[in-house]
Amino acid sequence: MRTWFQPEESDDFEAAKDLLVRRCLAWADEHGRPADGLLLETAVDSRHQSLDGRLAYWDRAQIRRFLLRWVPYYVTAPRDVLAAAPGTLRTYLHYLAATGLRDPRGATLSEAESAIDEVAPEFETALDDPTRQGLATFWARTALDHGYDLTVPGAFERFKRDLDNGRISFDQDVLDAIMQARLAGTVLDEERAPAQPPVSLPPSDELAAAAARSRVVRHLTALADWLGKDGRPLTKAGNLSLADARELAALLGTGEDELKVRTSAGLPHLSLLLAWARQARVTRVSKGRLLRVAKAAPLLRDPAALWQRAFDVLPELGGMVTTPVATWRPVSLLDEVFPEVLPDLLNTLYGMADVPVPRLAETVWLSCQDYFLIEEDRADLWRAELERDLLRAFLALADLGAVELRNGPADPLYSSDLDLEDQLLPPEAVARLRSRLTEPDLTLATLTPLGHRAVRDRLLAEGRDAPLIGELAVAPASEFLGTLAQHYPLEAAAQELAAWLSRPGHDVDALLRAVASCPFRVRAAAMLALSAELLPEVRALLPTLRHDPALGPTVLNHLVEQDELGPDTLEPHEHLLLGAENFLMLLETAGPGTVAEQVRAMAGKDAPELLDAVLSSGHPDEVGLRELRALVAEPLRARSARHPLRLAPTTAPGARGRRTKRRR
């Protein structure tokens, strides 16, 4: 049971959704919980069609998104069905927890319950707000209000014909509001974002110490102290006097106190710092004086909080960071797109080491061409200036302590994709990079731990998946191992597993019990395979576990797949167990129709007998066997009874092989 699919894996996702909804409905019925199939499907769809796509990850933001935006926007149903959405979601989250599918990085059950309770009053209001509908939902509800059942063949055509002929009334004001929302870009339209690699972070006290060492943090604090209670006067142009600026530059050690400039605006480092301080609300201008903000005093005493504030406002400082170098162009290209480009650059650096700045510059240059009309005869000049402006941005990030810069050759990794057929860069950019990336003294950028922490916080706030090594250390074994197998590359999984095993009560036996109790065959197989890959002690135990009542089928399947067992070494009952395991896995991943086709292809008219043998194999998955019986075996048997296989006789009864006169 996978809980994450690429957008293009539509068939696999639909099979998983059918399985989840089917089993959740059965579980809800057994436990007396409310559940509606349409709303369950909608909940699964809402997580698949999101930035991260994690079906089993739910937090407060996703709960609010589903109830306040997704259901009103997409679901067309009577009001009493829509009103059941909070209860259905509550049941679904309990089901995920009961089956070990819940992503432990999301909300706990109690947190999720509180979030649903909190949003319930707003949900009622959202259902009554017609402008929250999608366009398709608006017309579907209009059809429903006029008695058209769009599930009936031909109903939509009749509705459209009556609408075109003016026989259908609708609220034009609501339709206008919906169209306005579409134009304003406020509709639900989330494109899947790439998953970020897991990262490690030092303890919070080390990060706080690093923030205190940040050059920008120290300078902002020193600036506030220098301003004092009364502040400093500004010129008519709004700048510090040159004398005051030189004094401050000497105090801060920017090296600008001896520069020959006409005004303080000619001191780039100091000008950036002053703009940074104003944007971070550390200083303010009042009555011609630069003053420190009194309410910023607690911030200035907290280096970690001050660092975060400085990081958050940096995208708004493009004009000060990217100083123009050409008098004929008053604004840097990078300045125009800085708020959009900077987060993307930091995302690119996330989890990577020593990324060549020229490689980043080519992607930024490509994106700039979507915003600006580039004059061909000046393209080379603009591109060179863009790279210089980009380097200034990285120098500002280095001063902040978000990025570490060094010079050296580029790792071959950063040129290894230049030969790919689906290369996004144009041929001329690829040619430039082939040359540039061979240079021995490139500027290379790496996010610092502070930078990683800040970017990760932003990614999480956006709803992105950004794993942190160690965050699963206290998770239950079933949720831990399933999440690890689904979302973590092998090296990061090994680190996470080591952290989990270091906790009291966490051991190999707990992992094996989690595999044994997993109610999904595909998920159990992935959990066992990962455990065996990473832990030699698990691999050593597998031969003895092939006869375990709970683990046996999963272990047999793994040993056969790894060629550690051959078909001729299996006992007869093991062949049946392995067959049951494979049919149950196929039922989960492809659905009952595919299983029926497979059984008929294997056994022909004996398909019901084959399934009877599988169902009596003693396989421990009772839920899966019930589904196999109800969804495959019984329909096959019923079909065989309705349409018995008839062979055309070649001889008449008692003819002993002689042809009858009726056959020629």
C-alpha angles and dihedrals in degrees: 000000000000119000098193130056135174112248091249092055090084098146093049091047094049091051091050091047091051090050094048095047094044094051095040091053091050091047092048091051091051092049098040095244126144117252136161120201095217092051092046090053089049092052091052091046092050092058094043092050095054140094094271103025096211106153095194097043115097128164134160093279093051092047090053091045092053098045101035101035114012101047096045091043102045112019121088110190140117115291095252090057093048091048089060092065097099092050093046091049090050090053092048093052091049089051092052090052095045092053097043093247096116115114102236091210089071131069121311116242092260092049090049092049090052092049092052091048090048095051097042096092091047089048091060089051091048092054089053093050106090092191090069090068123104117239093253090047091051093056093041091053090046089054091047091050089054094050100260114142101205091195089070114089111256095015094109092051091050091048092049092048092051091046092052090049092053096248093121120075121208139167106267092189091058091047090051091051091051092050090048090053090052091051091047091054095239095126122106106271112141119171115208111260122213115264112250121230118254113264136195123229131193121240118289093252090058091049090050090051090050090051090053089054093052111120092220093050092050092047094048090051092047091048092054091049091047092053090055124182097314100040125211131288121253129215122246087265089058097252133121114262112265091246093053091045092053090048092051093045090053091048092051096040096232091146092235099106092094098042115122104236133144097226137012089255086076092068102089100189093047093044091053091049092051091049090047091052093051093046090049089051092241091122135024139188120240130165094345096311133106108231135180115243110249093210089057092069094098089047092053090053091054110065093186093053092044090051091051091049091051091049093049095053097043094093088063093058099068094125092055096041097048102050111194115243100190122070093208091062113051097191131046117240088230091054090061093056100026097114090053099037100046096063090047091051092051090048089053091053092048111117092356131108131219097356109189111243092217088060090053091045092060093055091047090049089052092052092047089060088064089059104036139044102237116209106229096220091054099038095103092051093047092047092051091049091048091056091049090050090048090053089053088054091053091048089055090049089049091052088052091050095241095112135035117213128199137160125239145098121315120253110250086240089079094058098036094092097051091094095052116122093224092053110154095203117088118249094257091054091049090051092050092049093049087060100037096048091059092061112113099220109047124152107253124195131204129174113244120225088263090052092048092050093050095046091046091052090053093047091051091048088054091052096254126145110249110160120206120207108245098021091108095052095108097037121120112265096248095049092041097051094041093051091046093052092047104042113018129081115231099260093048090044089056091053092046092048091052090052091049094048090051090067120093113266093017112118144134092275090058090053092050091048088053090054091047093050096045108117094206119076098206092049092047090051092052092047092051093045092053093047091050092047094053104032122056090195090061091050089051091053098050099085089055093046097058088091095046109123093225103029100033101096093045092048093046091051091049095048092048092048090051090049090241090122127040125209090246091060095057122100118233094257090048089056088056093047091050091048091051091049092052094047091048091049090050090049090055097046103036108018135241096296093061091046091052091051091049093050093048091048090052101041109015111193089001092063094111091051091050091052091047089056092048092048091053094046094104093243108169097225099098094170092051093046091051089053092046090052096044100039102035116010099046095044090048092050091046091050092050090051092051095043109027114192108257123195118205108243116243095194135034117250109279094007092120092219099315116130117246122232089250093065119067 
